[in-house]
Amino acid sequence: MRVGASGPQAPDVAWERYARPALWSTWAPQIRAVECDAPRLVAGARGSVVAAVPSPVAVRLPFTVTDVDEPGRTWSWTVGPRVLPLHLQHGVEPAEGGGSSTWLVLHGPWPVIAAYAPLARLALRRLVR
């Protein structure tokens, strides 16, 4: 499944919001916090995202960054428990007429990606605004 969004943000700024995991919670409402062993996306980086869900305990989802292409502004990662992982591919491109477009390709069990897609679309809109 592929979702995307376009907005006025410059591609380099939108990419920087991706490239620094500490910034993810500023634009992705489904993420409360990020713990990562690298300050910037690099292949092999590991960590966990703390999901923004109502729960008495923090819901942490482990992740591994699998690929990063800084000049191409693309990256991918595997996130979630071993029994139900998602593989997500992300990119940022210049938009026609200015601003940027961002996209996400989701791979995983259909019910999970179908439920996650609306949250992802909202986050992508916030990334490029």
ChimeraX commands (.cxc) that place a marker at each C-alpha (Angstrom):
marker #1 position 0.00,0.00,0.00 radius 0.5
marker #1 position 1.26,3.48,-0.82 radius 0.5
marker #1 position 0.21,6.75,0.83 radius 0.5
marker #1 position 1.51,10.25,0.28 radius 0.5
marker #1 position 1.08,13.96,0.86 radius 0.5
marker #1 position 2.26,17.25,-0.59 radius 0.5
marker #1 position 2.79,20.56,1.12 radius 0.5
marker #1 position 4.68,23.86,1.15 radius 0.5
marker #1 position 7.71,22.66,3.13 radius 0.5
marker #1 position 11.03,22.64,1.26 radius 0.5
marker #1 position 12.24,19.09,0.47 radius 0.5
marker #1 position 15.48,19.56,2.42 radius 0.5
marker #1 position 13.55,20.63,5.54 radius 0.5
marker #1 position 11.10,17.73,5.25 radius 0.5
marker #1 position 14.00,15.32,4.75 radius 0.5
marker #1 position 15.77,16.68,7.83 radius 0.5
marker #1 position 12.65,15.96,9.89 radius 0.5
marker #1 position 12.94,12.33,8.75 radius 0.5
marker #1 position 16.72,12.11,9.05 radius 0.5
marker #1 position 16.75,12.99,12.76 radius 0.5
marker #1 position 14.70,10.41,14.71 radius 0.5
marker #1 position 14.48,12.76,17.71 radius 0.5
marker #1 position 12.19,14.96,15.56 radius 0.5
marker #1 position 9.68,12.26,14.56 radius 0.5
marker #1 position 7.34,12.95,17.48 radius 0.5
marker #1 position 7.07,16.62,16.43 radius 0.5
marker #1 position 5.17,15.75,13.25 radius 0.5
marker #1 position 3.95,12.14,13.69 radius 0.5
marker #1 position 1.08,12.17,16.20 radius 0.5
marker #1 position 1.20,8.37,16.58 radius 0.5
marker #1 position 4.73,8.63,18.05 radius 0.5
marker #1 position 5.24,9.86,21.61 radius 0.5
marker #1 position 9.04,9.43,21.67 radius 0.5
marker #1 position 11.92,7.77,19.86 radius 0.5
marker #1 position 14.96,6.05,21.31 radius 0.5
marker #1 position 17.66,5.46,18.69 radius 0.5
marker #1 position 21.31,4.48,18.85 radius 0.5
marker #1 position 22.16,7.05,16.15 radius 0.5
marker #1 position 21.25,10.76,16.09 radius 0.5
marker #1 position 20.73,10.56,12.32 radius 0.5
marker #1 position 19.33,7.85,10.07 radius 0.5
marker #1 position 21.97,5.33,9.01 radius 0.5
marker #1 position 21.54,1.78,7.78 radius 0.5
marker #1 position 21.75,-0.56,10.74 radius 0.5
marker #1 position 20.57,1.97,13.33 radius 0.5
marker #1 position 18.33,0.40,15.96 radius 0.5
marker #1 position 15.92,1.73,18.50 radius 0.5
marker #1 position 12.29,1.88,19.49 radius 0.5
marker #1 position 9.36,4.16,18.95 radius 0.5
marker #1 position 7.06,4.79,21.88 radius 0.5
marker #1 position 3.52,4.72,20.53 radius 0.5
marker #1 position 1.13,7.51,21.49 radius 0.5
marker #1 position -1.67,5.23,22.65 radius 0.5
marker #1 position -3.69,5.49,25.85 radius 0.5
marker #1 position -2.06,2.88,28.06 radius 0.5
marker #1 position -0.81,2.72,31.64 radius 0.5
marker #1 position 2.52,1.40,30.29 radius 0.5
marker #1 position 4.57,2.66,27.36 radius 0.5
marker #1 position 4.10,0.67,24.17 radius 0.5
marker #1 position 7.56,0.38,22.61 radius 0.5
marker #1 position 7.99,-0.94,19.09 radius 0.5
marker #1 position 11.53,-1.99,18.13 radius 0.5
marker #1 position 12.95,-0.90,14.80 radius 0.5
marker #1 position 15.95,-1.32,12.54 radius 0.5
marker #1 position 16.81,1.12,9.75 radius 0.5
marker #1 position 17.51,-1.03,6.69 radius 0.5
marker #1 position 18.53,1.51,4.05 radius 0.5
marker #1 position 19.24,5.24,3.76 radius 0.5
marker #1 position 19.92,7.26,0.61 radius 0.5
marker #1 position 20.54,10.85,1.80 radius 0.5
marker #1 position 21.05,12.38,-1.70 radius 0.5
marker #1 position 17.89,10.63,-2.94 radius 0.5
marker #1 position 16.00,11.48,0.28 radius 0.5
marker #1 position 14.76,7.91,0.76 radius 0.5
marker #1 position 14.99,5.46,3.62 radius 0.5
marker #1 position 13.43,2.25,4.86 radius 0.5
marker #1 position 13.04,0.43,8.14 radius 0.5
marker #1 position 11.47,-2.59,9.75 radius 0.5
marker #1 position 9.36,-1.80,12.80 radius 0.5
marker #1 position 7.24,-3.78,15.23 radius 0.5
marker #1 position 7.43,-7.07,17.06 radius 0.5
marker #1 position 9.15,-10.01,15.34 radius 0.5
marker #1 position 5.84,-11.81,15.00 radius 0.5
marker #1 position 4.17,-8.89,13.19 radius 0.5
marker #1 position 6.82,-6.63,11.60 radius 0.5
marker #1 position 6.10,-3.91,9.08 radius 0.5
marker #1 position 8.59,-2.86,6.44 radius 0.5
marker #1 position 8.18,0.82,5.55 radius 0.5
marker #1 position 9.85,2.68,2.68 radius 0.5
marker #1 position 9.85,6.50,2.80 radius 0.5
marker #1 position 10.83,9.29,0.44 radius 0.5
marker #1 position 10.72,13.05,-0.04 radius 0.5
marker #1 position 10.74,14.75,-3.44 radius 0.5
marker #1 position 10.35,18.29,-4.76 radius 0.5
marker #1 position 6.70,18.95,-5.62 radius 0.5
marker #1 position 5.62,20.44,-8.89 radius 0.5
marker #1 position 5.16,24.16,-8.36 radius 0.5
marker #1 position 7.22,24.23,-5.13 radius 0.5
marker #1 position 7.20,22.60,-1.74 radius 0.5
marker #1 position 7.60,18.87,-1.36 radius 0.5
marker #1 position 5.85,15.55,-1.76 radius 0.5
marker #1 position 6.43,12.66,0.56 radius 0.5
marker #1 position 5.42,9.05,0.18 radius 0.5
marker #1 position 5.34,5.85,2.17 radius 0.5
marker #1 position 5.07,2.28,0.91 radius 0.5
marker #1 position 3.82,-0.12,3.58 radius 0.5
marker #1 position 4.57,-3.86,3.52 radius 0.5
marker #1 position 3.08,-6.19,6.09 radius 0.5
marker #1 position -0.12,-7.98,7.08 radius 0.5
marker #1 position -3.03,-6.31,5.27 radius 0.5
marker #1 position -5.20,-5.65,8.37 radius 0.5
marker #1 position -2.29,-3.93,10.12 radius 0.5
marker #1 position -1.26,-1.71,7.22 radius 0.5
marker #1 position -4.89,-0.87,6.42 radius 0.5
marker #1 position -5.40,0.29,10.02 radius 0.5
marker #1 position -2.10,2.21,10.09 radius 0.5
marker #1 position -2.46,3.98,6.71 radius 0.5
marker #1 position -4.79,6.81,7.90 radius 0.5
marker #1 position -2.40,7.68,10.77 radius 0.5
marker #1 position 0.54,7.57,8.37 radius 0.5
marker #1 position -1.24,9.86,5.91 radius 0.5
marker #1 position -1.92,12.40,8.68 radius 0.5
marker #1 position 1.74,12.28,9.76 radius 0.5
marker #1 position 2.95,12.77,6.18 radius 0.5
marker #1 position 0.72,15.84,5.80 radius 0.5
marker #1 position 2.28,17.29,8.95 radius 0.5
marker #1 position 5.78,16.44,7.72 radius 0.5
marker #1 position 5.44,18.63,4.61 radius 0.5
marker #1 position 3.38,21.51,6.00 radius 0.5
marker link #1:1,2 radius 0.2
marker link #1:2,3 radius 0.2
marker link #1:3,4 radius 0.2
marker link #1:4,5 radius 0.2
marker link #1:5,6 radius 0.2
marker link #1:6,7 radius 0.2
marker link #1:7,8 radius 0.2
marker link #1:8,9 radius 0.2
marker link #1:9,10 radius 0.2
marker link #1:10,11 radius 0.2
marker link #1:11,12 radius 0.2
marker link #1:12,13 radius 0.2
marker link #1:13,14 radius 0.2
marker link #1:14,15 radius 0.2
marker link #1:15,16 radius 0.2
marker link #1:16,17 radius 0.2
marker link #1:17,18 radius 0.2
marker link #1:18,19 radius 0.2
marker link #1:19,20 radius 0.2
marker link #1:20,21 radius 0.2
marker link #1:21,22 radius 0.2
marker link #1:22,23 radius 0.2
marker link #1:23,24 radius 0.2
marker link #1:24,25 radius 0.2
marker link #1:25,26 radius 0.2
marker link #1:26,27 radius 0.2
marker link #1:27,28 radius 0.2
marker link #1:28,29 radius 0.2
marker link #1:29,30 radius 0.2
marker link #1:30,31 radius 0.2
marker link #1:31,32 radius 0.2
marker link #1:32,33 radius 0.2
marker link #1:33,34 radius 0.2
marker link #1:34,35 radius 0.2
marker link #1:35,36 radius 0.2
marker link #1:36,37 radius 0.2
marker link #1:37,38 radius 0.2
marker link #1:38,39 radius 0.2
marker link #1:39,40 radius 0.2
marker link #1:40,41 radius 0.2
marker link #1:41,42 radius 0.2
marker link #1:42,43 radius 0.2
marker link #1:43,44 radius 0.2
marker link #1:44,45 radius 0.2
marker link #1:45,46 radius 0.2
marker link #1:46,47 radius 0.2
marker link #1:47,48 radius 0.2
marker link #1:48,49 radius 0.2
marker link #1:49,50 radius 0.2
marker link #1:50,51 radius 0.2
marker link #1:51,52 radius 0.2
marker link #1:52,53 radius 0.2
marker link #1:53,54 radius 0.2
marker link #1:54,55 radius 0.2
marker link #1:55,56 radius 0.2
marker link #1:56,57 radius 0.2
marker link #1:57,58 radius 0.2
marker link #1:58,59 radius 0.2
marker link #1:59,60 radius 0.2
marker link #1:60,61 radius 0.2
marker link #1:61,62 radius 0.2
marker link #1:62,63 radius 0.2
marker link #1:63,64 radius 0.2
marker link #1:64,65 radius 0.2
marker link #1:65,66 radius 0.2
marker link #1:66,67 radius 0.2
marker link #1:67,68 radius 0.2
marker link #1:68,69 radius 0.2
marker link #1:69,70 radius 0.2
marker link #1:70,71 radius 0.2
marker link #1:71,72 radius 0.2
marker link #1:72,73 radius 0.2
marker link #1:73,74 radius 0.2
marker link #1:74,75 radius 0.2
marker link #1:75,76 radius 0.2
marker link #1:76,77 radius 0.2
marker link #1:77,78 radius 0.2
marker link #1:78,79 radius 0.2
marker link #1:79,80 radius 0.2
marker link #1:80,81 radius 0.2
marker link #1:81,82 radius 0.2
marker link #1:82,83 radius 0.2
marker link #1:83,84 radius 0.2
marker link #1:84,85 radius 0.2
marker link #1:85,86 radius 0.2
marker link #1:86,87 radius 0.2
marker link #1:87,88 radius 0.2
marker link #1:88,89 radius 0.2
marker link #1:89,90 radius 0.2
marker link #1:90,91 radius 0.2
marker link #1:91,92 radius 0.2
marker link #1:92,93 radius 0.2
marker link #1:93,94 radius 0.2
marker link #1:94,95 radius 0.2
marker link #1:95,96 radius 0.2
marker link #1:96,97 radius 0.2
marker link #1:97,98 radius 0.2
marker link #1:98,99 radius 0.2
marker link #1:99,100 radius 0.2
marker link #1:100,101 radius 0.2
marker link #1:101,102 radius 0.2
marker link #1:102,103 radius 0.2
marker link #1:103,104 radius 0.2
marker link #1:104,105 radius 0.2
marker link #1:105,106 radius 0.2
marker link #1:106,107 radius 0.2
marker link #1:107,108 radius 0.2
marker link #1:108,109 radius 0.2
marker link #1:109,110 radius 0.2
marker link #1:110,111 radius 0.2
marker link #1:111,112 radius 0.2
marker link #1:112,113 radius 0.2
marker link #1:113,114 radius 0.2
marker link #1:114,115 radius 0.2
marker link #1:115,116 radius 0.2
marker link #1:116,117 radius 0.2
marker link #1:117,118 radius 0.2
marker link #1:118,119 radius 0.2
marker link #1:119,120 radius 0.2
marker link #1:120,121 radius 0.2
marker link #1:121,122 radius 0.2
marker link #1:122,123 radius 0.2
marker link #1:123,124 radius 0.2
marker link #1:124,125 radius 0.2
marker link #1:125,126 radius 0.2
marker link #1:126,127 radius 0.2
marker link #1:127,128 radius 0.2
marker link #1:128,129 radius 0.2
view
